[in-house]
Amino acid sequence: MTLPHPNTDQISLPIVLGVPGDPTRLAIVRYLASKEGVPLNCSR
């Protein structure tokens, strides 16, 4: 499966740099990191 990618002129650097600081994304990363080595299911 191939996912579409934006052209570089469609990417905003401030948005890209701000994404890692998003509280929801950080919470997801913390959760995934706490489950290291445990198989996780990516479904609803």
N, C-alpha and C positions, 0 to 999 in steps of 0.2 A: 504494500500500500504506500503510495506516495502522497504526501501532504503538500498543498500549495504554499509557496513562500512569497512574501512581499518583495518588491524591488527595493533596492537600497534607498531610492528617493522617496519611498513610502514609509520609511522608518524614522521616527523622531528620537534622537539621542536622549533628550531629557526624560521621555517616557520609558525608554529602555533602561536607563539608569535608575529610575524611580520604582520600577517593578519589584526588584528584590526587597525593597523596604516596605512593601504593602503588608499590613498586619495580618490579613487573611492568608496570604501566601506564606508568610513566615510561620504562622501556626500550622499550616499543612506540612511545611518542611520539617518543623520540630516534631510533629507527630510521626512522620515517615522515618526520621532519624531515630526516634525512640523505639521503633519496631525493626531495627537492623537485624537481618538474618531471619526474620519472620515473613513467610509468604503473605502478601497482601493482594486482595482482589480489587481491581479497578472497575467496579460496576455500581449501579445504584442500589 
